[in-house]
Amino acid sequence: MQTALVTGSAGFIGYHVAARLLAAGWRVIGLDSFTDYYDVSLKERRQALLAQHGDFVPLRALLEEPGRLAALFAAERPALVVHLAAQAGVRFSIENPRSYVDSNLIGTFELLEAARAHPPAHMLLASTSSAYGANTEMPYAETQRADHQMSFYAATKKATESMAHSYAHLYGLPVTMFRFFTVYGPWGRPDMA
């Protein structure tokens, strides 16, 4: 049985990705820090549903904790990494920029370093449509320039894209980035309703 690491597994998208991987026969390590950006009890309920599956391994941890991901990768050697953990929200980034540096930049750096030491078969990393920033050309396309982010949140997510691209180029890490637009559905974030 192959192992997948899903960061942000108690979040909206992470919960659904982890559930699909479990249904497909994967062993899933679900890492989440349970930040209080929105109701933690919603995250705990999602994680509890995943924990009912015997192949789900819950892990409560901060991505940015030095050495935490390195030890996890060394011990578990995940074949797939789905990096969905991040400090989200445009407005919150104005008041709390440090949390975006810690989670989005340092957390992603720690993940990339762990993957460099113990490369998975593939890594999927989430970004945001906010990365398009001041771009006025519609509809958006992956090939459009995204040079002028309009929020600190967007700037950190665009930076993680560049970090992942450089690790792919320098170290051969197999990385695919996604720029999510508004995502909604069952078990969604309350601030997105």
Phi, psi and omega in degrees: 000131180276152181252135174243143171254123176244112176274144184076031186293340178269357177279174184302302182289318180301320178301312182293321178296314179299317179298319179293320178296317177299316179296332180274002175097012178275152164272130186239124170266117182255107182259130177208147180264349180056046177298159183264028176303322168220177189314112181295329181296330175294317177296318180296323178293320177298312182297323179296323177296318178295322183293345176291342179273131184296340181261014177258129179245104180282142179219117179264113185197159174267131177302322188281357179293117185304131175083345183298310181288327177300316179294320179297313180296320180296321182280321190257333181047061181298139177279333181227137175236126176242105186263099180246350181290135177189158168276115184261170172102123180289309184297318182298331181292338178289321183270335187226058184298329182302321181296332178283323175296311183298304186286307188283313184275303182292319178300316178293322176301312179300320178295314180296321178295318178296319179290327177296320180287327182221079189297131172281170176292328178201151176233133174245124183238134182271137170235206186214152175294342176298342178297337178292337172054235186281005179298127182253357181286125181238147351286161179295150176223151181300334184274355180286149176293145177224073189255347187230081180291147186257000178215160178292324175306308181299321180298318180292322180290321176296323177296322179293328175299314180295320178299312181296319178299316181293322177293324176296316182289313186283323189241002177072021178291130179280101187239136170236130180255146175239136171252095180289139167267197181299127181245135181216165178150190181302138180070022183291166178292136180299328182284354180257001183284000000 
